[in-house]
Amino acid sequence: MFVDSHCHLNYAGLVEEQPAVLARAREAGVSAMLNISTRSSEWDDVIATAEREDDVMASVGVHPHEADLHPDVETETLVARAAHPKVIGIGESGLDYYYDRSDRDRQRQSFRAHIAAARETGLPLIVHTRDAEDDTYAILADEMGKGAYPALIHCFTASRDFAAKVLDLGLTISISGIVTFKKAEDLQATAKDLPADRLLIETDSPFLAPVPHRGRPCEPAYVADTARFLANLRGESVEHLAETTTNNFYRLFTKARR
């Protein structure tokens, strides 16, 4: 059974037929889904979905694209909302210098507030990073020096060197359907060698549908396709990879009920 460690069930493309999306995921062998929030206006709906569905869990956070619009979302706000029993993670948060939709200083401030919330609650920080490897690592390492906190890099697309450095900090790495793309040779080479006990899988649905679903809205059921590709890449059975990544998920997200 697979766990989709990162999806957006309340986004357009999935929310309109959410019951059918969930049914297809379960039929594909997906036993749990972590429904991620990216702005405070989503929190109630994301948590409500998790309350309604036993196999869906929630996070609370502010995406770096939204940092400018959320100056009021500080550590205390995140900690308070994370007290809900179905909220098992903080984020997604991080740095995105590719689009620069929010001021970089504000992104960094928001990122540190989320890290502090992860440290205080003990819930894993879900990190988004794009074209910001150096600053992302510098902040993660600096904050780790202030006190340990659990974290993962979601939808990993960064360099092998960045992977090695965040693994040294104790982070986990999550692989999305991007690994199945024809031009993802560098990512494939990195994913092949990631330590088995630090590996997760995800869809980031409704984005980034894996082969053979390119051109369609992604959905949690497709995590099985990413798992099959990744297992073949790593020279192991899909059953072994499913068991390993599922165990890793529950070991990292300790608040999740299995």
N, C-alpha and C positions, 0 to 999 in steps of 0.2 A: 504494500500500500504506500502511495506517495503522499508527501505533504507539499503543497504549494505555499512556500514561505513568504510570498509577496504577490498580492493581487489587489485590484481595485474594483471590487464588486459593485460599488455604487457609482461608477463612472458610466457615462454614455457609451453605449455599445454592449454593456452587460446588464445594467440596472433595468432596462426595459423588459428583459426576459430573465430576470434573476432566478426564478424557480427552475426554469429549464436549464440554465447555465449550471446551477448547482447539481441538478439531476445528472447531467452529462459528465460532470466531474466525478461524481460518485460512481457512475457506471464505468469510468475509465480507471478506477482504483485509487482515486484521491480521497484520503481519509480525513484530511484537515486542510484548512485554508486560513491564512493570515491576511485579513482585510486591512489595507493600509490607508491611513489618512494623510492628506497633504496640506490641509488648511483647517482652521478652527470651525468654519461653517459646515464641514463634513462630519465632525466628530459625533454628533447625535445620531446621524443616519448610519454611520459605520458601526457604532456601538449597538444600535437597534438591530442591525442585521445579525450581529454576533449573538445578541440576546435571543433572537428568533431561531437561529440555526445552531444546533449542538456542535457541528463540526467546523464552525466559523469562529475565528477569534479576531480581535481588533488591536490597532495601535492608535496612539494619539501623537500628532506632531505637525510640523510646518515645513514644507518643502523649501529648499533655498530660493526657488522662483518666487515664493510668496513672502519672503522675509520682510520686504519693505512694507507689506500690508498688515503685518502682525507685530508691531512694536510692543504690544501689550502682552504677548504670549512669552512669559518668562518661566523660569524653572518652577516656581510655585504653582503656576497655572497647570503645567504639565503634570506635576506630581499629584495635584488634586484630582484631575481627570483620570489619571492612571490607577486610582484606587478602585475603579470599577472591576468586578471580578473577571470580566471577559477581556479587559485590556491587558495584553501581555508584553507589549513592546512600546518603545519611545521612537517616534519618527514617522515618516522618513525625514531626515534632516541631513545637512551637509553643505557642500559647496558646488556650485555649477558656474564655471567661468566660460562655458561654451556659449550660452545664451545671454548671460549677464542680465537677467530680468530683474534682479535686485542688486542694490549696492553691495559691493564685496565686503566692506566693513560690517554692514548689517548682516550679511550672510554669516560671517565669522562669529559675530555676537550671538546670533540665534543658534548656531551650531554648538557653541560652548554652553548655552543655556540648556540645550537638549542633553548634552553630555552630563551636566550636573544633575539633571533629572534622572538619567539612567543610573548614575552613581547612587543617588539618594534612594531610589525605588528598588534598585537591583534588577530592573527590567532591561533587556538588551536594547541598545541603541541601533537603529536601522539607518545606515549611512548611504547617502547618495553622493557620488563624486564624479564630476566630468570636467576634464581639462583643468584639474586643480589638484593633481597628485601631491605636489610639494606642500602646499598649504594644508591640505587635508591631513597628511601624515604628521606635519609639524604640530597641528592642534591636537590630534589624537594622542601623540606621544607626550606633549606638554601636559595635557589633562590627565593622562595615565599616571604621570608623576605626582599629581595631587591626590591620587587615590584610585584604585582599580575600579573598572566598570566593564560589564559585558557589552560586546558590540559585534556587528557584522557589516561587511561591505556588500550591499545588495547590487544585483545586476552587474557583476564585475566585468569591466572592459579595460581595465588599466594595465600597466606594464607588469612584467614578471618581477622586476625589482620592487615595485610597489607591493605586489602580493607578498613577497618575502618579508618586507618590512612590517606590514600589518599583521602577518602571521606571527612574527617575533613579538608583537605587542599582545598576542593572545586572541586576536580577532578571528572570526569565521568568514568564509567567502561563499557567496551565493551565485550560482551560475544560471543564467536565463537562456531563452531560446536563441539569443544572439550566437551562442556557440555553434549552432547548426548552420549558420550562414556560410556561403561559399568563400567569402573573403575574410573570414574570421580566423585565419591561420595562426596568428600570434596568440589569440585567446585560446584556441584549441590546444596549442602547445603548452600554455600555462595550466589550463584546466586538467590536462592529462596527468600532470605531476603534483597537483594539490594533495596535501595530506588527507587521507580518508576521513579522519576525525574532525576536520575543519570544513567540511563541504556541505552545502545546502543546494537545493534546486528551487526554481521559481518560474513564474510566467511573466510577472509585471503586467498581466492582462489589465486592460484590453490592448496593450501595446506589444510589439515585438513577437508576433506569432512565429513559432519555429517552422522550419521545413517539416512537413509538406503543406503547411497551412499559410504560407506567405500570401499577403494581400487580403487576409480576412482579419476581423477583430480577434485578438487572442482571448482565450478563456482558460480557466484552471485545468480543464481536462487535458490541455495540450502539454502540461508538465510531464506527462507520460512520454511524449515524443522527445522532449529534451532529455529525459532520463535514459531512454533507449540509445540516443545518439552518444550521450556522455559515457554510458556504460561501455559501449563499443569502443569509444576513443580510449578508455582507460583499461580495456582488456578484461572486463569483468562482466558478470551476468547482470541483467537489469534488476533481477530480484535482490541481488547483493547490494547494488547501489541504492535501491529503494529502501532496504532495511537500514543501511548505513546512514543515509541522509535523514530518514525519519527519526532514528535514534539521536542523531546530532541535533535535530530541531528540538526535541523534547529535553535534551540535556542543556541546550542554550536557553530556551524559553521555559524556564522552570515553573512558571505560573500556569502554563497550559495544562489542561486536563487531557489525558490520553484515553 
